[in-house]
């Protein structure tokens, strides 16, 4: 519940370019939940995904302001956070005491993180890595671990050669990152 609330507060700050405030909110959440993180890889992965989302938005802002070095630094932090998030989700998937529903939810989160990671790798010019990651994402989505339209978006991104051009929905709106990692229903988080 706290992660969800903090996420909304962060988004409101990011919408008005107050990235330092959003970061402080997330750091406070990390600190309050720190005791739970070693035993809850899924929760830790969710927080890292929120962090990656923040860095991604911040990177875009820096780019729009002509702050090339800051943009590159934030993009690098975004990629690192998504990679760590995915590794934690893989660990969470291997835990013995998770239900089939939890395992399916984790795989869906993996697909989302991989989609976002591929987008960031592509933006950073790391095309071979982006292609490998998007292929893994598409494999998960073909197995049913996807939101509606997300398989089409990932496939379209791959078909477009992972260019810097955003993939567009049928109505013309760009599809970039998804920020839908939430703890599973019934979770105590």
C-alpha positions as CSV (number, residue, x, y, z in Angstrom):
1,X,0.0,0.0,0.0
2,X,2.8,2.4,0.9
3,X,4.6,1.9,-2.4
4,X,1.4,2.6,-4.3
5,X,0.8,5.9,-2.4
6,X,4.4,7.0,-2.7
7,X,4.2,6.3,-6.4
8,X,1.3,8.6,-6.8
9,X,3.1,11.3,-4.8
10,X,6.2,10.8,-6.9
11,X,4.3,11.1,-10.1
12,X,2.7,14.4,-9.0
13,X,6.2,15.8,-8.3
14,X,7.6,14.5,-11.6
15,X,4.7,16.1,-13.5
16,X,5.9,19.5,-12.4
17,X,9.7,18.7,-12.8
18,X,10.4,18.4,-9.1
19,X,12.6,15.3,-9.4
20,X,14.6,15.8,-6.2
21,X,11.4,15.8,-4.2
22,X,10.2,12.7,-5.9
23,X,13.6,11.1,-5.1
24,X,13.4,12.0,-1.4
25,X,9.9,10.5,-1.3
26,X,11.1,7.2,-2.8
27,X,14.2,7.2,-0.6
28,X,12.0,7.6,2.5
29,X,9.9,4.6,1.3
30,X,13.0,2.5,0.8
31,X,14.2,3.4,4.3
32,X,10.9,2.6,5.9
33,X,10.7,-0.8,4.1
34,X,14.4,-1.6,4.3
35,X,13.9,-4.3,7.0
36,X,11.5,-6.2,4.6
37,X,13.7,-6.0,1.5
38,X,16.2,-8.9,2.2
39,X,13.3,-11.4,2.5
40,X,11.0,-9.9,-0.2
41,X,12.6,-9.8,-3.6
42,X,9.4,-8.9,-5.3
43,X,8.9,-5.8,-3.1
44,X,12.5,-4.8,-3.6
45,X,12.1,-5.2,-7.4
46,X,9.0,-3.1,-7.3
47,X,10.8,-0.3,-5.5
48,X,13.7,-0.5,-8.0
49,X,11.3,-0.3,-10.9
50,X,9.8,2.9,-9.3
51,X,13.4,4.2,-9.0
52,X,14.1,3.4,-12.6
53,X,10.9,5.2,-13.7
54,X,12.0,8.3,-11.8
55,X,15.4,8.2,-13.4
56,X,13.9,7.7,-16.8
57,X,11.7,10.8,-16.4
58,X,14.5,12.8,-15.0
59,X,16.8,11.8,-17.9
60,X,14.1,13.0,-20.3
61,X,13.9,16.3,-18.5
62,X,17.7,16.7,-18.6
63,X,17.7,16.0,-22.3
64,X,15.0,18.6,-22.9
65,X,17.1,21.1,-21.0
66,X,20.2,20.3,-23.1
67,X,22.0,18.7,-20.1
68,X,23.6,15.9,-22.0
69,X,25.9,14.6,-19.3
70,X,23.0,14.6,-16.7
71,X,20.8,12.8,-19.2
72,X,23.4,10.1,-19.8
73,X,24.0,9.7,-16.1
74,X,20.3,9.3,-15.3
75,X,19.8,7.0,-18.3
76,X,22.6,4.8,-17.0
77,X,21.0,4.8,-13.5
78,X,17.7,3.8,-15.2
79,X,19.2,0.8,-16.9
80,X,21.0,-0.3,-13.8
81,X,17.8,-0.1,-11.7
82,X,15.8,-2.1,-14.3
83,X,18.5,-4.7,-14.5
84,X,18.6,-5.1,-10.8
85,X,14.8,-5.2,-10.6
86,X,14.7,-8.0,-13.2
87,X,17.4,-10.0,-11.3
88,X,15.3,-9.7,-8.1
89,X,12.2,-10.8,-9.9
90,X,14.0,-13.8,-11.2
91,X,15.0,-14.6,-7.7
92,X,11.5,-14.1,-6.4
93,X,10.2,-16.5,-9.1
94,X,12.5,-19.3,-7.8
95,X,11.2,-19.1,-4.2
96,X,9.6,-22.4,-3.1
97,X,6.7,-20.9,-1.1
98,X,5.0,-18.8,-3.8
99,X,1.6,-19.7,-5.3
100,X,1.0,-20.2,-9.0
101,X,-0.8,-16.8,-9.0
102,X,2.2,-15.1,-7.5
103,X,4.5,-16.8,-10.0
104,X,2.4,-15.6,-12.9
105,X,2.3,-12.1,-11.4
106,X,6.1,-12.1,-11.1
107,X,6.5,-13.2,-14.7
108,X,4.2,-10.4,-15.8
109,X,6.3,-8.0,-13.9
110,X,9.4,-9.4,-15.5
111,X,7.9,-8.8,-19.0
112,X,7.1,-5.2,-18.0
113,X,10.6,-4.6,-16.7
114,X,12.2,-6.2,-19.8
115,X,10.1,-4.0,-22.0
116,X,11.2,-0.9,-20.2
117,X,14.8,-2.0,-20.1
118,X,14.8,-2.7,-23.8
119,X,13.5,0.8,-24.5
120,X,16.3,2.4,-22.3
121,X,19.0,0.2,-23.8
122,X,17.8,1.3,-27.3
123,X,17.8,5.0,-26.3
124,X,21.4,4.5,-25.0
125,X,22.5,3.0,-28.4
126,X,23.0,-0.4,-27.0
127,X,21.1,-2.1,-29.7
128,X,22.3,-5.7,-29.5
129,X,21.5,-5.8,-25.8
130,X,18.1,-4.2,-26.5
131,X,17.3,-6.8,-29.1
132,X,18.1,-9.6,-26.7
133,X,16.1,-8.1,-23.9
134,X,13.0,-7.4,-26.2
135,X,13.1,-11.0,-27.5
136,X,13.0,-12.3,-23.9
137,X,10.2,-9.9,-23.2
138,X,8.2,-11.0,-26.2
139,X,8.7,-14.7,-25.2
140,X,7.2,-14.0,-21.8
141,X,4.3,-12.1,-23.4
142,X,3.6,-14.9,-25.9
143,X,3.3,-17.2,-22.9
144,X,0.5,-14.9,-21.6
145,X,2.4,-12.8,-19.2
146,X,1.3,-9.4,-20.6
147,X,-1.3,-6.6,-20.4
148,X,-3.6,-6.1,-23.4
149,X,-1.8,-4.5,-26.3
150,X,1.6,-4.9,-24.7
151,X,2.7,-7.8,-26.9
152,X,1.8,-5.8,-30.0
153,X,3.8,-2.8,-28.7
154,X,6.9,-4.9,-28.0
155,X,6.6,-6.7,-31.3
156,X,6.2,-3.4,-33.1
157,X,9.2,-2.0,-31.3
158,X,11.3,-5.0,-32.5
159,X,9.9,-4.8,-36.0
160,X,10.8,-1.1,-36.2
161,X,14.4,-2.1,-35.6
162,X,14.5,-0.7,-32.1
163,X,14.9,2.8,-33.4
164,X,14.6,5.9,-31.3
165,X,11.2,6.6,-32.8
166,X,8.5,5.8,-30.3
167,X,6.2,2.9,-31.1
168,X,2.7,4.3,-31.5
169,X,-0.7,3.0,-30.5
170,X,-3.4,2.8,-33.3
171,X,-4.7,6.2,-32.2
172,X,-1.2,7.8,-32.6
173,X,-0.2,8.1,-28.9
174,X,3.4,7.0,-28.3
175,X,4.0,3.8,-26.3
176,X,7.2,4.1,-24.2
177,X,7.7,2.7,-20.8
178,X,5.1,1.0,-18.7
179,X,5.1,1.7,-15.0
180,X,2.7,-0.9,-13.8
181,X,4.7,-2.9,-11.3
182,X,2.5,-3.2,-8.2
183,X,2.6,-5.7,-5.4
184,X,0.2,-8.6,-6.0
185,X,-3.4,-8.6,-4.8
186,X,-3.7,-9.8,-1.3
187,X,-0.1,-9.0,-0.5
188,X,0.8,-7.5,2.8
189,X,3.0,-4.9,1.1
